[in-house]
Structures are given as C-alpha cells and as structure tokens.
Amino acid sequence: IKGDYYVGGLIGDLDLDAMNILEEKLLRIAGNQVSKPIESNMAGGGLIGYWETDKIKSEISGNALGSVISKISIKGVSYVGGLVGYNTGTVFSCYNQATVNSSGSYVGGIVGVNAGTVYDCFNKAKVSGTNTTFGLAVGGIIGINLSAGNVFNAINQAEISGKNYQWV
C-alpha cells in the first residue's frame, strides 16, 4: 500500500470532525489485522495514517498488526507508526509486530506523533530511522509525544536505532 500523504492499512485519513456529527458517538476499530507493506511520505501507519478528532470519543483496541504475516514493513519519511502515523484519538490494548522504518522524523513502534492517549500497548518489532541529514525522534512506542499526549503501561520489546537522529 503506497502513497504520499496519510497512508494506512485500513484508513488513510480518519477525520471524524469533518463528518459534522453533533452528539458524542463512539467509533471503535477493533480486531483488525494488516498483512501488506505500507509506504508513505507523511503520516503512514499500519492501520491509520492520520487520525484527527476532538468531538468524538474514538478508540483503537485489540488490533494486531503483522500477526498474520510477520515480515510486513512500514516505511515512511515523517510521522510513521506501527499502528497510527499521527494520533489524536485513543489507542489501547494493541500490539505491533511489523518493522517500522523512517528516513525523516518522528517514528514509533505504535504511534509516530501522539497528541492523544496510548495505553496497554506493546511493540515487538524493530523500529529504525536512517536520516541522511538530521532527524528528530525514534521511539519504541511513540516517536514524539506532544503536550496533549498521554502514554500509560506501554512496553517496547524490540531494537530501536537511529542514525543522525537527535533523540532515540
């Protein structure tokens, strides 16, 4: 699965606020598996490339990425995550088994850029960044956690590496 911006194994750009839903609803994406490689220049994720929401309670739970074919990979330039490239929702009870690689900034085993909540998640696959000039962050769970982001009970069980990165 290849694209320039907002590339995901299930959904490229999940903008719930643009749906003009006035009352609080629950969107749940659960029990999914992705088994195809993902490539993106900006906001690439195994399940969702870019997840944008403020009004609607939303969550990803019980998703397994790469459990069917463990050799899949997620490659991107910036905002690259094993499950979500850019997150403003809630990601919980998830795990990643797909290798994640970035040649830009903000790469994580679960989420590349987090402005939401991540908890009870674990990463079991290599996360790496190979930047020819200067990259910003590589993390086993999250590449960068913004001030609005929260992370609880998250475990990385894999190798993390970064060449020419400020934070690893």
C-alpha positions, 0 to 999 in steps of 0.5 A, spaced: 500 500 500 503 506 497 502 513 497 504 520 499 500 523 504 496 519 510 497 512 508 494 506 512 492 499 512 485 500 513 484 508 513 488 513 510 485 519 513 480 518 519 477 525 520 471 524 524 470 532 525 469 533 518 463 528 518 459 534 522 456 529 527 453 533 533 452 528 539 458 524 542 458 517 538 463 512 539 467 509 533 471 503 535 476 499 530 477 493 533 480 486 531 483 488 525 489 485 522 494 488 516 498 483 512 501 488 506 507 493 506 505 500 507 509 506 504 508 513 505 511 520 505 507 523 511 503 520 516 503 512 514 501 507 519 499 500 519 492 501 520 491 509 520 495 514 517 492 520 520 487 520 525 484 527 527 478 528 532 476 532 538 468 531 538 468 524 538 470 519 543 474 514 538 478 508 540 483 503 537 483 496 541 485 489 540 488 490 533 494 486 531 498 488 526 503 483 522 500 477 526 498 474 520 504 475 516 510 477 520 515 480 515 510 486 513 514 493 513 512 500 514 516 505 511 515 512 511 519 519 511 515 523 517 510 521 522 510 513 521 507 508 526 506 501 527 499 502 528 497 510 527 502 515 523 499 521 527 494 520 533 489 524 536 484 519 538 485 513 543 489 507 542 489 501 547 490 494 548 494 493 541 500 490 539 505 491 533 509 486 530 511 489 523 518 493 522 517 500 522 522 504 518 523 512 517 528 516 513 525 523 516 522 524 523 518 522 528 517 514 528 514 509 533 513 502 534 505 504 535 504 511 534 509 516 530 506 523 533 501 522 539 497 528 541 492 523 544 492 517 549 496 510 548 495 505 553 496 497 554 500 497 548 506 493 546 511 493 540 515 487 538 518 489 532 524 493 530 523 500 529 529 504 525 530 511 522 536 512 517 536 520 516 541 522 511 541 529 514 538 530 521 532 527 524 528 528 530 525 522 534 525 514 534 521 511 539 519 504 541 512 506 542 511 513 540 516 517 536 514 524 539 509 525 544 506 532 544 503 536 550 496 533 549 499 526 549 498 521 554 502 514 554 500 509 560 503 501 561 506 501 554 512 496 553 517 496 547 520 489 546 524 490 540 531 494 537 530 501 536 536 505 532 537 511 529 542 514 525 543 522 525 537 522 529 537 527 535 533 523 540 532 515 540 
